[in-house]
Amino acid sequence: MPIPDGRGERAVPDRAPPLDMDATVAGEIPFRPLSISEMLDGAIACVRLFPRAVLGPSLAITAVIQVAGSIAAYYFVGRTARDEVSPDWIVRSVGTQFALGAFGLVLSAFGIVVLAGMLGPVLGRALMGSSATLRSTWRDTRPRLWRLIGIALIVTLLPLAAMIVPVVPFVLFLAVEAHPAAILLAAVIGFPVGAVLMIWLYVLLVLAAPALVLERETAGGALERAWTLSKGRWWRTCGTLLLAILVTVFMGFFALRIPFLLIQLLFFGGAGDQSATILALTVDTVGRIVSWTVVLPFDAGVIALLYIDRRMRREGFDLELRARVHESAAAPRATGNGQAAAGDGEEPGDDFVAHWRVRPSLQPGATRGTP
């Protein structure tokens, strides 16, 4: 049995008994604590191995987000946008561009968290040697769908609120036309503190989405689990998420959108009438839907793999899961009709979620080694 190292994380075993899983899946996503590069590779492998189960939910989420963003971009300034339909009004207003960009980022962050919760079961089934399908993804997510949306709102909006609070003095000083030195001091302190608080909270809470779906936790329990799992490894989690975001931004904003941007410039670049503007906005929206449908699962998959990695390192979950699978094979949990017990929206005969629930000995408050 591996022993904890000096930092409280258990050592990664050199050799571990393999589960009875498909060799390709086992090779793509190792069933052990993962390095950062393995998490990034595993997120890509998840899309390649289970394209329907991954890209189906991603397309649905991305389409809603990008269409909402396009509608907001067109009607954001109300009468001005309707009277002047050329895109010049956006270029002339830095504030409008910033607000629209912030709105799009918030929507994208919300979609990533929702998708991370949906991809948790996909990656979980892959690690256990099962094939993930669109139907199994929906079956695993459906009992927690509304709670997942609520968790995504909390994980997205709570860090934003934490960012805004330190900036309030700056806004108040501007409103009352305080001394310029006071305004400058409030800005120099408020904005960096707000940014740090936002990033700190997001990293601590983002693992709540896969915890909610895989462990069948309540919303509060999922947030508590995320906080517990993230403690002690904040910098590693933050660094991994930052690398994933950089890859996503490069692929989403540049590589995959270039063909659609060229179409806009070639066919609608010099047009100023309303119909041409709407067509240009439609092409841009389709481009964003296509690009983000492909790249969003990468960010979401990294979040789900971070959750799995944290459970393996903190709780020895890979070893525990091997034991659970062997126990289930030897003596399946049965109901009166001989099928595996179903609970909280699970279909009878599917033991998958039961393997991921936290055992009482690992519940918060139980005696445990240093995290």
N, C-alpha and C positions, 0 to 999 in steps of 0.2 A: 504493500500500500504506500503510495507516495506520501511524503511528509511535507508540511508547510515549509516554505522558505522563510528567509528573514523578514520579508515584507508581509507575511501572512497569506500569500497566494500559494496554492499548492503547486508543487513541481509538476511539469508535464512528463508523463511516463515515456520512456524510450519506446517501449512496445506495449500495446494494449490489445487484448483479445478482440478481434473484429466481430461486429454484428453480422448477421446473415443478411447482407444487403447487396444490391447490385454493384458490381465492381466499378462501373463507370461513375456512378454517383459518389461512391466512397472515395474514388480518386480525385474527383473534382472538389468535393467539400469534405475535408478530413474530419473524422469523428473524434476530435480532441480539442483542447484549447488552441485557438487560432492566432497566428501572427497577423499584423496589419495587412501585409500583402495578401495573405490567404483570405482575409475577409473581403478585400477588394476583388480578388479573383473569384471568390465564391459567389458574390453578388452578380457578376457577369455570367458565371456558370448557371446560376438559377434561371436566368432569362433563356439561356440556350437550351437547357434541359427540359424546361416546362414552359414553353412559349405561350401556350393558350392560358394556362393558369395564372401567368404573370402579366402578360400583355392585355388580356381581357379586362381585368379590373383597372389596370393602368389607363387604358383607353377611355373607359367610362369616367374615371376621376378627372383625367386631363381634359376631356372634352367639356365637362361642366365648368372647370376652373378657367380654361382659356376663353370659352364663350362669354362667361361672366366678366372676364377681364376686358374683352373687346367691347362689350356693351358699355362697361364703365368708361372706357377710353373715348367712346363716341359721345356719350351723354354727360361726361364729367362736369363740364362747365355750363350745362343747361342750355339756355337760349343762345349763348354765344356759339356753342358747338353746332347747334341746329341752323343758325343763320349763316355761319361761315364753315362750310363742310370741307374745305381744304385742310390738309394736315399742318399748314403753317401756324395755326393757332397753338398747336402743341409745342412747336419749336420756339415760339416767342415767349412761352411761359415756363420758366424754370420750375416754379412752384408746382405747376400742373404736372410736369414730367416727373418730378420727384414723388408727388402723391400717387400718381398712377403706377410708378415703379414700385413704391412701397406696398401698394395694394396688391400688385401682382406677386411680389415676394411673399406676402402673408398668405395669399391663396395657395401658392406653390408649397410653402412650408406645411400648411394644413393638409394638402393632398399627400405629401410625402409621409406624414405621420399616419394618416388613414391607411395608406398603402403598406406601410411597415407592419401595421397590425394584421393586414390580410396576407402578407407574405410570410409571417411567422409560421403558420401551419404548413406552407409550401416547403420551406426550408426544414421544418421539423420532420415532415414526412420523408424528405430526401435523406436526412441523416439516419432515419430508421429503415431505409431501404424500400420505401413505398413510392409509388408514382403519384404525383400531385396532378390533379385535373381541375378544370374550371368548376366542375360540380363539387368536388371535395373541398375546394377553396371556399365556395359559397356556403357549403354545409358547415364548415368549421367556423366561419365568420358570422353567419347569420344570427346565432343566439346573442352575440355581443355587438351587433352592428351599430345600434343607436348609442350604446355606451362608448363604442370606439369613436364615433363622431364627437361625442362629448369630451372624451379624453383628448382628441386631436385639437379641439377648441381650447381646452385648458392649456395644453402643452404649447400651443401657438400664441395665445393671447396673454397668458400669465407672464411670460418673459417680456412681452411688449409693455405690459403695465409696469413691470419692474424697471424697464428702461425709461419710461416716461416720468416716473416719480422724481428722480434726481434732476430732471430738466425743468420741473415746475417753477423753481425760483427764477430761472432765466426768463421764462415766459412772463412771470409776474413783474419782474424788473423792467422788461420791455414795455409791458402794458402801462405801468405807472411812470414811464420815462425816468427811471432811476439814473444815478450817476453812471457814466460809461464804464468806470473802473469796476463797479459792482456788477454790471451786466457782463463784462468780460470775464470776471472771476467766476460768476455763476456758470458761464458757458464752459470755461476751461475745466471746472470741476464736474459739472453736471453731465455733460455729454460722455466723457470717458467712463465715469462711474456707471451711468446708465447702460452703456454698451457692455461693460464687464458683467453687470448684474443680469442682463438679458442672456448673454452667452452662458454664464454659469448656471442659471436656472434651466435653460433649454437642455443643456447636456445632462443635467441631473434628472430631468423628467422624461426625456424622449423615449426611454426604454419602457415606459408604461404601456405603450400601444401593443407590442407583442406580448407583454406580460398579461394584459387584459384578455387577449384572445386565447393564448395557449394555456394559461393557468385558470381561466374562467374566474378571474378576480372581479370584485366590484371596482367601481371607478376609484374610490379612495384607496382600496387595497392595491390596485395597480400602480397608483402614484407612489404609495409607500414602498412597494417592491422596487420601483425604478430608483427611488432615492437610496434604498439599501444596496442595490446592486452596483450603483454608480460610485458610491463612496469609496475612497481609497484608490480609484483608478480614473479620476476625473481627467487628468491630462492626456492619458492614452485614449480615452473615449473622444475627447475634444479633437485631438490630432487626427484620429481616424475619420471623424465626421468632416473635418476641414479638408482632408485629401479627397474624400468622396465628393464634396461640394465643388471643389476646383475642377475635377473631372467632369462633373455634371454641367457646370457652367460652360466649360470649353466646348463640350459636345453639343449641348442644347442651344447655346447662344450663337455658336459659330459654325461648326462643321455641318450639322444636320439642317440648319436653316438657310444656308447659302443658296441652294437652288430656288427656294421660295422668294428670297430677297431679290435675286436676279430677275425672276418673273415680274415682281412688282416694279422694278426699275425699267425693264424693257417695255412692258405693256401699259403701266399706269403712272410712270414717272412724271410725265408732263401734263397729265389730265387734271382738270380742276373742277369738273362737274360732280354732282352728288352721286350719280350712279357709278362713275369710275372710282370715286373714293370708297364707296361701299364694297365694290369688287376688290379693290386693293386691300381693304381691311379683311375681307373674307379670305383672300389668299394668305395674308399674314396669319390669320387665325388658324387656318388649316396647317400652315407650316409649323406653328407653335404646337398644335395638337400632335402632329407626327413626331416632331423632335422630342417633346417632353414625354410622349407615350413610351419612347424607347429609353430615355435616360432616367426618368423618375424611378423605375424599379431598381436602378443601381443604388441610389441614395437609400431607398426604403429597404433594399436587401442588406445593405451594410448595417443599418439600424437593427434589423432582425438578427443578424449574425453577431452584432455586439452584445445583444441580450443573451444569446445562446452561449457566447464565449464567457460572459460574466458569470453565468450560472455554473459553467464548467470549472472556472477558476476559483470561484468563491465557495461553491457548494459541492464540488466534485460530481457535477450532474452527469457527465458522460459515463462515469463508473456506475452511478446510481441507475441511469437509464438502461445500461446493459443488464443490471440485475433485475430491473422491472420487466424488461422484455423476456428474460429467461424465466422469471416467475410466472409471467402471464402465459408463456408457452406451456409451462409445466402444469399450472393449475389456473385456468382462465377464470376471471371473476364472472360469476353467472347469476342470473335471476331465476325465478321459478320456471321459466320456459326454456332455460338452458342457454340463453343469449347473454352476452356481456351487458352489464347494467348500463343504462343510458341515464344521463343526468343533465339538466339545464339545457335542453335543446339538442342534445346529442342524439344521433340515431342509434338504435340498439345494434349491438354487434361491433361497434367501432370503439376500440380501446385507446385510440390515439391520444385524445385529450387527457385521459386518465393518467397516462405516463408523464405528462408535463405538469400536473398539479404538484404543488409543494407539499411534502409530507409534514405532519405535525411537528416533527423534531426540527424542521427547518423554518417554522413560522417565526415571525418577529417576536423576540422575547425569549426564544428558546436558547439553551446553553450552546454556544458555538465558539469555535476558535476565532482568533483575531481576523477581521476581514482583510 
